[in-house]
Amino acid sequence: MEYVQERIATLHDLTDPTPETPTGRAAVVMPMTDREYAGLAPEHTLATLETVDPGRVIVPLRAPEERVGPFVEWLSDFDLDLTVLWCNAPAVEALLAEHGLDGEAGKGRDVWLGTGLAAEREEFVVVHDADARTYGPGHVARLLAPLSTGFEFAKGYYARVEHGRLYGRLFRLFYEPLVAALAERHDAAILEYLGAFRYALAGEMGMTADLARELRVEPTWGLEVGVLGDAFSRAGFAGTAQVDLGAHEHDHRAVGGSAGLAEMSRGVGAALFRVLADEGIEPDFERLAERYPEVATRFVRQYAADAAFNGLSYDPDEERAQVGRYVEAIVPPEADRRLPPWSAVPVDPGRVAAVSADAIDSG
């Protein structure tokens, strides 16, 4: 436990607080896929939200047609003002295509659809996943607390310790040392901002509706980093806070595979390099690919010491092997496919919600 401040305001868990916040004026956006149907962690999260009683809950859902009806019926059992957005409904896909918003689709686009509707209907927007087994009634309140005192953007951070070992590998072994390596050669405010977050890849965040309407969003991997880029340009250091959410336990990914951490690192890296390009920073990718593993080795040594101090198991060789996989993500980003801010979108979020509702009813 400590109370050290970063370059951005850092709100610590010193007394296990659940502050009084305007939950009734907030929409919680919680993206889900069909694999979360009736799962223990989502059940726990939804039951906990019943005690929080936010203004509304929006579930951007990505699921095949035959799974949507049972999913909606399951969600209706919870005492929540809850709206399901069937993000991959054919009619929704067609509506987005009419307005040039088709293309890559994944969690990022689902969250974008959810935040658009949330910002239209409530004053504040909170985004978090559904799979945290340690989700508590104070999470929404903590993310809202800075917003109720004048901040525009709040990011959650937490410890990832399970089964006697450290997790959060993509952040610890890729993002953190990569930003540090970039900061060695580029004296830029954006890198100071990106480096100030204790868990930059956390999906838990809160924002004002005004800010939510101004965000460009990565449609797949890289959502969290892309949001930080626009939060920097819109809210800046003075308008940003990060909030201690304690310890989190949720699903882990393998390093390899089409949905593994190595593949995710490519999306995270591309999003990061697009954010830097927005600020006029063009890295020397060849030099960066050489320097990043050297910096990462320092982080591995530091995390090894921390793990030993806490009696946790730690395999430095395995961690360094992951670093070797992540080097492949240090390449110039491909074409910018970020979704535009809702303030510039030619279709109303309410129209998307209506089309989704019709598709669910007729399914």
Contacts in CASP RR format, 6 or more apart in sequence:
PFRMAT RR
TARGET T0000
AUTHOR 0000-0000-0000
METHOD contacts of the structure
MODEL  1
MEYVQERIATLHDLTDPTPETPTGRAAVVMPMTDREYAGLAPEHTLATLE
TVDPGRVIVPLRAPEERVGPFVEWLSDFDLDLTVLWCNAPAVEALLAEHG
LDGEAGKGRDVWLGTGLAAEREEFVVVHDADARTYGPGHVARLLAPLSTG
FEFAKGYYARVEHGRLYGRLFRLFYEPLVAALAERHDAAILEYLGAFRYA
LAGEMGMTADLARELRVEPTWGLEVGVLGDAFSRAGFAGTAQVDLGAHEH
DHRAVGGSAGLAEMSRGVGAALFRVLADEGIEPDFERLAERYPEVATRFV
RQYAADAAFNGLSYDPDEERAQVGRYVEAIVPPEADRRLPPWSAVPVDPG
RVAAVSADAIDSG
1 12 0 8 1.000
1 13 0 8 1.000
1 14 0 8 1.000
2 12 0 8 1.000
3 12 0 8 1.000
3 14 0 8 1.000
4 10 0 8 1.000
6 196 0 8 1.000
6 197 0 8 1.000
6 198 0 8 1.000
6 242 0 8 1.000
7 192 0 8 1.000
7 193 0 8 1.000
7 196 0 8 1.000
7 237 0 8 1.000
8 193 0 8 1.000
8 196 0 8 1.000
8 197 0 8 1.000
8 237 0 8 1.000
8 239 0 8 1.000
8 240 0 8 1.000
8 241 0 8 1.000
8 242 0 8 1.000
9 146 0 8 1.000
9 151 0 8 1.000
9 239 0 8 1.000
9 240 0 8 1.000
9 241 0 8 1.000
9 242 0 8 1.000
10 198 0 8 1.000
10 241 0 8 1.000
10 242 0 8 1.000
10 244 0 8 1.000
11 142 0 8 1.000
11 145 0 8 1.000
11 146 0 8 1.000
11 241 0 8 1.000
11 242 0 8 1.000
11 243 0 8 1.000
11 244 0 8 1.000
12 244 0 8 1.000
13 244 0 8 1.000
13 245 0 8 1.000
13 246 0 8 1.000
17 138 0 8 1.000
17 142 0 8 1.000
18 137 0 8 1.000
18 138 0 8 1.000
18 141 0 8 1.000
18 142 0 8 1.000
19 141 0 8 1.000
19 142 0 8 1.000
19 145 0 8 1.000
20 141 0 8 1.000
21 140 0 8 1.000
21 141 0 8 1.000
21 144 0 8 1.000
21 145 0 8 1.000
21 147 0 8 1.000
21 148 0 8 1.000
22 123 0 8 1.000
22 124 0 8 1.000
22 144 0 8 1.000
22 148 0 8 1.000
23 52 0 8 1.000
23 53 0 8 1.000
23 54 0 8 1.000
23 55 0 8 1.000
23 140 0 8 1.000
23 141 0 8 1.000
23 144 0 8 1.000
24 53 0 8 1.000
24 54 0 8 1.000
24 55 0 8 1.000
24 122 0 8 1.000
25 55 0 8 1.000
25 122 0 8 1.000
25 123 0 8 1.000
25 124 0 8 1.000
26 54 0 8 1.000
26 55 0 8 1.000
26 122 0 8 1.000
26 123 0 8 1.000
26 124 0 8 1.000
26 125 0 8 1.000
26 126 0 8 1.000
26 140 0 8 1.000
26 144 0 8 1.000
27 54 0 8 1.000
27 55 0 8 1.000
27 56 0 8 1.000
27 57 0 8 1.000
27 58 0 8 1.000
27 117 0 8 1.000
27 118 0 8 1.000
27 119 0 8 1.000
27 121 0 8 1.000
27 122 0 8 1.000
27 124 0 8 1.000
27 125 0 8 1.000
27 126 0 8 1.000
28 49 0 8 1.000
28 52 0 8 1.000
28 54 0 8 1.000
28 56 0 8 1.000
28 57 0 8 1.000
28 58 0 8 1.000
28 118 0 8 1.000
28 126 0 8 1.000
28 127 0 8 1.000
28 128 0 8 1.000
28 140 0 8 1.000
29 58 0 8 1.000
29 60 0 8 1.000
29 111 0 8 1.000
29 114 0 8 1.000
29 115 0 8 1.000
29 118 0 8 1.000
29 125 0 8 1.000
29 126 0 8 1.000
29 127 0 8 1.000
29 128 0 8 1.000
30 45 0 8 1.000
30 57 0 8 1.000
30 58 0 8 1.000
30 59 0 8 1.000
30 60 0 8 1.000
30 127 0 8 1.000
30 128 0 8 1.000
30 129 0 8 1.000
30 130 0 8 1.000
31 59 0 8 1.000
31 60 0 8 1.000
31 61 0 8 1.000
31 62 0 8 1.000
31 107 0 8 1.000
31 108 0 8 1.000
31 110 0 8 1.000
31 111 0 8 1.000
31 114 0 8 1.000
31 129 0 8 1.000
31 130 0 8 1.000
32 42 0 8 1.000
32 59 0 8 1.000
32 60 0 8 1.000
32 61 0 8 1.000
32 62 0 8 1.000
32 71 0 8 1.000
32 130 0 8 1.000
33 61 0 8 1.000
33 62 0 8 1.000
33 63 0 8 1.000
34 61 0 8 1.000
34 62 0 8 1.000
34 63 0 8 1.000
34 64 0 8 1.000
34 67 0 8 1.000
34 71 0 8 1.000
36 42 0 8 1.000
36 130 0 8 1.000
36 131 0 8 1.000
37 63 0 8 1.000
37 67 0 8 1.000
37 70 0 8 1.000
37 71 0 8 1.000
37 74 0 8 1.000
38 74 0 8 1.000
40 133 0 8 1.000
41 130 0 8 1.000
41 131 0 8 1.000
41 132 0 8 1.000
41 133 0 8 1.000
41 135 0 8 1.000
41 250 0 8 1.000
41 251 0 8 1.000
42 130 0 8 1.000
42 131 0 8 1.000
44 133 0 8 1.000
44 135 0 8 1.000
45 130 0 8 1.000
45 131 0 8 1.000
45 132 0 8 1.000
45 135 0 8 1.000
46 75 0 8 1.000
46 78 0 8 1.000
46 80 0 8 1.000
46 130 0 8 1.000
47 78 0 8 1.000
48 135 0 8 1.000
48 136 0 8 1.000
48 137 0 8 1.000
49 57 0 8 1.000
49 78 0 8 1.000
49 80 0 8 1.000
49 140 0 8 1.000
50 78 0 8 1.000
50 79 0 8 1.000
50 80 0 8 1.000
51 137 0 8 1.000
52 137 0 8 1.000
52 138 0 8 1.000
52 140 0 8 1.000
52 141 0 8 1.000
54 80 0 8 1.000
54 81 0 8 1.000
54 126 0 8 1.000
54 140 0 8 1.000
55 81 0 8 1.000
55 122 0 8 1.000
56 80 0 8 1.000
56 81 0 8 1.000
56 82 0 8 1.000
56 83 0 8 1.000
56 118 0 8 1.000
56 121 0 8 1.000
56 122 0 8 1.000
57 80 0 8 1.000
57 81 0 8 1.000
57 82 0 8 1.000
57 83 0 8 1.000
58 82 0 8 1.000
58 83 0 8 1.000
58 85 0 8 1.000
58 114 0 8 1.000
58 117 0 8 1.000
58 118 0 8 1.000
59 75 0 8 1.000
59 82 0 8 1.000
59 83 0 8 1.000
59 84 0 8 1.000
59 85 0 8 1.000
60 85 0 8 1.000
60 87 0 8 1.000
60 110 0 8 1.000
60 111 0 8 1.000
60 113 0 8 1.000
60 114 0 8 1.000
61 68 0 8 1.000
61 71 0 8 1.000
61 84 0 8 1.000
61 85 0 8 1.000
61 86 0 8 1.000
61 87 0 8 1.000
61 110 0 8 1.000
62 87 0 8 1.000
62 88 0 8 1.000
62 105 0 8 1.000
62 106 0 8 1.000
62 107 0 8 1.000
62 110 0 8 1.000
63 71 0 8 1.000
63 86 0 8 1.000
63 88 0 8 1.000
65 89 0 8 1.000
65 363 0 8 1.000
68 86 0 8 1.000
68 89 0 8 1.000
68 360 0 8 1.000
68 363 0 8 1.000
69 360 0 8 1.000
69 363 0 8 1.000
71 84 0 8 1.000
72 84 0 8 1.000
72 360 0 8 1.000
75 82 0 8 1.000
75 84 0 8 1.000
76 82 0 8 1.000
83 117 0 8 1.000
83 353 0 8 1.000
84 356 0 8 1.000
84 360 0 8 1.000
85 92 0 8 1.000
85 110 0 8 1.000
85 113 0 8 1.000
85 114 0 8 1.000
85 117 0 8 1.000
85 352 0 8 1.000
85 353 0 8 1.000
85 356 0 8 1.000
86 92 0 8 1.000
86 356 0 8 1.000
86 359 0 8 1.000
86 360 0 8 1.000
87 105 0 8 1.000
87 106 0 8 1.000
87 109 0 8 1.000
87 110 0 8 1.000
87 113 0 8 1.000
87 356 0 8 1.000
88 105 0 8 1.000
89 355 0 8 1.000
89 356 0 8 1.000
89 359 0 8 1.000
89 360 0 8 1.000
90 359 0 8 1.000
91 355 0 8 1.000
91 356 0 8 1.000
91 358 0 8 1.000
91 359 0 8 1.000
92 113 0 8 1.000
92 352 0 8 1.000
92 355 0 8 1.000
92 356 0 8 1.000
92 359 0 8 1.000
93 102 0 8 1.000
93 105 0 8 1.000
95 347 0 8 1.000
95 351 0 8 1.000
95 352 0 8 1.000
95 355 0 8 1.000
96 102 0 8 1.000
96 347 0 8 1.000
96 352 0 8 1.000
98 347 0 8 1.000
99 345 0 8 1.000
99 346 0 8 1.000
99 347 0 8 1.000
101 339 0 8 1.000
101 340 0 8 1.000
101 345 0 8 1.000
101 347 0 8 1.000
103 219 0 8 1.000
103 337 0 8 1.000
104 219 0 8 1.000
104 220 0 8 1.000
104 337 0 8 1.000
105 219 0 8 1.000
105 220 0 8 1.000
106 219 0 8 1.000
106 220 0 8 1.000
107 220 0 8 1.000
107 221 0 8 1.000
107 223 0 8 1.000
108 217 0 8 1.000
108 218 0 8 1.000
108 219 0 8 1.000
108 220 0 8 1.000
108 222 0 8 1.000
108 223 0 8 1.000
108 339 0 8 1.000
109 217 0 8 1.000
109 219 0 8 1.000
109 220 0 8 1.000
109 339 0 8 1.000
111 127 0 8 1.000
111 217 0 8 1.000
111 223 0 8 1.000
112 215 0 8 1.000
112 217 0 8 1.000
112 219 0 8 1.000
112 339 0 8 1.000
113 349 0 8 1.000
113 352 0 8 1.000
114 349 0 8 1.000
115 125 0 8 1.000
115 127 0 8 1.000
115 212 0 8 1.000
115 215 0 8 1.000
115 217 0 8 1.000
115 342 0 8 1.000
116 212 0 8 1.000
116 213 0 8 1.000
116 342 0 8 1.000
116 349 0 8 1.000
117 349 0 8 1.000
117 350 0 8 1.000
117 352 0 8 1.000
117 353 0 8 1.000
118 125 0 8 1.000
118 209 0 8 1.000
118 212 0 8 1.000
119 125 0 8 1.000
119 209 0 8 1.000
119 210 0 8 1.000
119 212 0 8 1.000
119 213 0 8 1.000
119 342 0 8 1.000
119 349 0 8 1.000
120 209 0 8 1.000
120 348 0 8 1.000
120 349 0 8 1.000
120 350 0 8 1.000
122 209 0 8 1.000
123 208 0 8 1.000
123 209 0 8 1.000
124 144 0 8 1.000
124 147 0 8 1.000
124 206 0 8 1.000
124 207 0 8 1.000
124 208 0 8 1.000
124 209 0 8 1.000
125 206 0 8 1.000
125 207 0 8 1.000
125 208 0 8 1.000
125 209 0 8 1.000
125 212 0 8 1.000
126 140 0 8 1.000
126 143 0 8 1.000
126 144 0 8 1.000
126 205 0 8 1.000
126 206 0 8 1.000
127 203 0 8 1.000
127 204 0 8 1.000
127 205 0 8 1.000
127 206 0 8 1.000
128 135 0 8 1.000
128 139 0 8 1.000
128 140 0 8 1.000
128 143 0 8 1.000
128 203 0 8 1.000
128 204 0 8 1.000
128 205 0 8 1.000
129 203 0 8 1.000
129 204 0 8 1.000
129 250 0 8 1.000
131 250 0 8 1.000
131 251 0 8 1.000
132 248 0 8 1.000
132 249 0 8 1.000
132 250 0 8 1.000
133 249 0 8 1.000
133 250 0 8 1.000
134 246 0 8 1.000
134 247 0 8 1.000
134 248 0 8 1.000
134 249 0 8 1.000
134 250 0 8 1.000
139 204 0 8 1.000
139 245 0 8 1.000
142 156 0 8 1.000
142 243 0 8 1.000
142 244 0 8 1.000
142 245 0 8 1.000
143 154 0 8 1.000
143 156 0 8 1.000
143 204 0 8 1.000
143 205 0 8 1.000
143 206 0 8 1.000
143 243 0 8 1.000
143 245 0 8 1.000
144 154 0 8 1.000
144 206 0 8 1.000
145 154 0 8 1.000
145 243 0 8 1.000
146 154 0 8 1.000
146 241 0 8 1.000
146 243 0 8 1.000
147 154 0 8 1.000
147 206 0 8 1.000
147 207 0 8 1.000
147 208 0 8 1.000
150 239 0 8 1.000
151 235 0 8 1.000
151 239 0 8 1.000
151 240 0 8 1.000
151 241 0 8 1.000
152 207 0 8 1.000
152 208 0 8 1.000
152 210 0 8 1.000
152 211 0 8 1.000
152 231 0 8 1.000
152 234 0 8 1.000
152 235 0 8 1.000
152 239 0 8 1.000
152 240 0 8 1.000
153 205 0 8 1.000
153 206 0 8 1.000
153 207 0 8 1.000
153 208 0 8 1.000
153 211 0 8 1.000
153 231 0 8 1.000
153 234 0 8 1.000
153 235 0 8 1.000
153 239 0 8 1.000
153 240 0 8 1.000
153 241 0 8 1.000
154 205 0 8 1.000
154 206 0 8 1.000
154 207 0 8 1.000
154 240 0 8 1.000
154 241 0 8 1.000
154 242 0 8 1.000
154 243 0 8 1.000
155 197 0 8 1.000
155 199 0 8 1.000
155 200 0 8 1.000
155 202 0 8 1.000
155 204 0 8 1.000
155 205 0 8 1.000
155 206 0 8 1.000
155 228 0 8 1.000
155 240 0 8 1.000
155 241 0 8 1.000
155 242 0 8 1.000
155 243 0 8 1.000
156 199 0 8 1.000
156 202 0 8 1.000
156 203 0 8 1.000
156 204 0 8 1.000
156 205 0 8 1.000
156 242 0 8 1.000
156 243 0 8 1.000
156 244 0 8 1.000
156 245 0 8 1.000
157 197 0 8 1.000
157 198 0 8 1.000
157 199 0 8 1.000
157 202 0 8 1.000
157 242 0 8 1.000
157 243 0 8 1.000
157 244 0 8 1.000
157 245 0 8 1.000
158 199 0 8 1.000
158 202 0 8 1.000
158 204 0 8 1.000
158 244 0 8 1.000
158 245 0 8 1.000
158 246 0 8 1.000
158 247 0 8 1.000
158 248 0 8 1.000
159 246 0 8 1.000
159 247 0 8 1.000
159 248 0 8 1.000
160 166 0 8 1.000
160 167 0 8 1.000
160 168 0 8 1.000
160 199 0 8 1.000
160 247 0 8 1.000
160 248 0 8 1.000
160 249 0 8 1.000
161 167 0 8 1.000
161 247 0 8 1.000
161 310 0 8 1.000
161 312 0 8 1.000
162 249 0 8 1.000
162 252 0 8 1.000
164 311 0 8 1.000
164 312 0 8 1.000
164 313 0 8 1.000
165 307 0 8 1.000
165 312 0 8 1.000
165 313 0 8 1.000
165 314 0 8 1.000
166 172 0 8 1.000
166 303 0 8 1.000
166 306 0 8 1.000
166 307 0 8 1.000
166 312 0 8 1.000
166 314 0 8 1.000
167 252 0 8 1.000
168 199 0 8 1.000
168 201 0 8 1.000
169 255 0 8 1.000
169 261 0 8 1.000
169 319 0 8 1.000
169 322 0 8 1.000
170 201 0 8 1.000
170 261 0 8 1.000
170 264 0 8 1.000
170 265 0 8 1.000
170 268 0 8 1.000
170 326 0 8 1.000
171 199 0 8 1.000
171 200 0 8 1.000
171 201 0 8 1.000
172 299 0 8 1.000
172 303 0 8 1.000
173 296 0 8 1.000
173 299 0 8 1.000
173 300 0 8 1.000
173 319 0 8 1.000
173 322 0 8 1.000
173 323 0 8 1.000
173 326 0 8 1.000
174 261 0 8 1.000
174 265 0 8 1.000
174 268 0 8 1.000
174 269 0 8 1.000
174 296 0 8 1.000
174 323 0 8 1.000
174 326 0 8 1.000
174 329 0 8 1.000
175 200 0 8 1.000
175 201 0 8 1.000
175 225 0 8 1.000
175 268 0 8 1.000
175 272 0 8 1.000
176 195 0 8 1.000
176 200 0 8 1.000
176 299 0 8 1.000
177 292 0 8 1.000
177 295 0 8 1.000
177 296 0 8 1.000
177 298 0 8 1.000
177 299 0 8 1.000
177 323 0 8 1.000
178 269 0 8 1.000
178 272 0 8 1.000
178 288 0 8 1.000
178 292 0 8 1.000
178 295 0 8 1.000
178 330 0 8 1.000
179 191 0 8 1.000
179 194 0 8 1.000
179 195 0 8 1.000
179 200 0 8 1.000
179 272 0 8 1.000
180 195 0 8 1.000
180 295 0 8 1.000
180 299 0 8 1.000
181 288 0 8 1.000
181 291 0 8 1.000
181 292 0 8 1.000
181 294 0 8 1.000
181 295 0 8 1.000
182 191 0 8 1.000
182 276 0 8 1.000
182 281 0 8 1.000
182 283 0 8 1.000
182 288 0 8 1.000
183 191 0 8 1.000
183 192 0 8 1.000
183 195 0 8 1.000
184 291 0 8 1.000
184 295 0 8 1.000
185 283 0 8 1.000
185 284 0 8 1.000
185 287 0 8 1.000
186 276 0 8 1.000
186 281 0 8 1.000
186 283 0 8 1.000
188 276 0 8 1.000
188 279 0 8 1.000
188 281 0 8 1.000
189 232 0 8 1.000
189 237 0 8 1.000
189 279 0 8 1.000
190 229 0 8 1.000
190 232 0 8 1.000
190 275 0 8 1.000
190 276 0 8 1.000
190 279 0 8 1.000
190 281 0 8 1.000
191 276 0 8 1.000
191 281 0 8 1.000
193 228 0 8 1.000
193 229 0 8 1.000
193 232 0 8 1.000
193 236 0 8 1.000
193 237 0 8 1.000
193 240 0 8 1.000
194 200 0 8 1.000
194 225 0 8 1.000
194 228 0 8 1.000
194 229 0 8 1.000
194 232 0 8 1.000
194 272 0 8 1.000
194 275 0 8 1.000
196 237 0 8 1.000
196 242 0 8 1.000
197 228 0 8 1.000
197 242 0 8 1.000
198 242 0 8 1.000
200 224 0 8 1.000
200 225 0 8 1.000
200 228 0 8 1.000
201 224 0 8 1.000
201 225 0 8 1.000
201 268 0 8 1.000
202 224 0 8 1.000
202 245 0 8 1.000
203 223 0 8 1.000
203 224 0 8 1.000
204 245 0 8 1.000
205 224 0 8 1.000
205 227 0 8 1.000
207 215 0 8 1.000
207 231 0 8 1.000
211 231 0 8 1.000
211 234 0 8 1.000
211 235 0 8 1.000
212 342 0 8 1.000
213 341 0 8 1.000
213 342 0 8 1.000
213 343 0 8 1.000
214 230 0 8 1.000
214 234 0 8 1.000
214 341 0 8 1.000
214 342 0 8 1.000
214 343 0 8 1.000
215 227 0 8 1.000
215 230 0 8 1.000
215 231 0 8 1.000
215 234 0 8 1.000
215 341 0 8 1.000
215 342 0 8 1.000
216 226 0 8 1.000
216 230 0 8 1.000
216 338 0 8 1.000
216 339 0 8 1.000
216 340 0 8 1.000
216 341 0 8 1.000
217 223 0 8 1.000
217 226 0 8 1.000
217 227 0 8 1.000
217 338 0 8 1.000
217 339 0 8 1.000
218 225 0 8 1.000
218 226 0 8 1.000
218 267 0 8 1.000
218 271 0 8 1.000
218 337 0 8 1.000
218 338 0 8 1.000
218 339 0 8 1.000
219 337 0 8 1.000
219 338 0 8 1.000
219 339 0 8 1.000
220 267 0 8 1.000
221 263 0 8 1.000
221 264 0 8 1.000
221 266 0 8 1.000
221 267 0 8 1.000
221 268 0 8 1.000
221 271 0 8 1.000
222 264 0 8 1.000
222 267 0 8 1.000
222 268 0 8 1.000
222 269 0 8 1.000
222 270 0 8 1.000
222 271 0 8 1.000
223 271 0 8 1.000
224 268 0 8 1.000
225 268 0 8 1.000
225 269 0 8 1.000
225 271 0 8 1.000
225 272 0 8 1.000
225 275 0 8 1.000
226 271 0 8 1.000
226 272 0 8 1.000
226 274 0 8 1.000
226 275 0 8 1.000
226 338 0 8 1.000
228 275 0 8 1.000
229 275 0 8 1.000
229 278 0 8 1.000
230 341 0 8 1.000
231 240 0 8 1.000
232 240 0 8 1.000
232 275 0 8 1.000
233 278 0 8 1.000
253 259 0 8 1.000
253 260 0 8 1.000
253 261 0 8 1.000
253 264 0 8 1.000
254 260 0 8 1.000
254 261 0 8 1.000
255 261 0 8 1.000
255 262 0 8 1.000
255 322 0 8 1.000
255 325 0 8 1.000
256 262 0 8 1.000
256 263 0 8 1.000
256 325 0 8 1.000
257 263 0 8 1.000
261 322 0 8 1.000
261 325 0 8 1.000
261 326 0 8 1.000
262 325 0 8 1.000
262 326 0 8 1.000
262 328 0 8 1.000
262 329 0 8 1.000
265 325 0 8 1.000
265 326 0 8 1.000
265 328 0 8 1.000
265 329 0 8 1.000
266 328 0 8 1.000
266 329 0 8 1.000
267 329 0 8 1.000
268 329 0 8 1.000
269 329 0 8 1.000
269 330 0 8 1.000
269 333 0 8 1.000
270 329 0 8 1.000
270 333 0 8 1.000
270 334 0 8 1.000
271 333 0 8 1.000
273 283 0 8 1.000
273 332 0 8 1.000
273 333 0 8 1.000
274 333 0 8 1.000
274 336 0 8 1.000
274 338 0 8 1.000
276 282 0 8 1.000
276 283 0 8 1.000
277 333 0 8 1.000
285 330 0 8 1.000
285 331 0 8 1.000
285 332 0 8 1.000
288 330 0 8 1.000
289 327 0 8 1.000
289 330 0 8 1.000
292 323 0 8 1.000
292 326 0 8 1.000
292 327 0 8 1.000
292 330 0 8 1.000
293 320 0 8 1.000
293 323 0 8 1.000
293 324 0 8 1.000
293 327 0 8 1.000
296 320 0 8 1.000
296 323 0 8 1.000
296 326 0 8 1.000
297 320 0 8 1.000
297 323 0 8 1.000
300 316 0 8 1.000
300 319 0 8 1.000
300 320 0 8 1.000
300 323 0 8 1.000
301 316 0 8 1.000
303 314 0 8 1.000
303 319 0 8 1.000
304 314 0 8 1.000
304 316 0 8 1.000
304 319 0 8 1.000
307 313 0 8 1.000
307 314 0 8 1.000
308 314 0 8 1.000
342 349 0 8 1.000
END
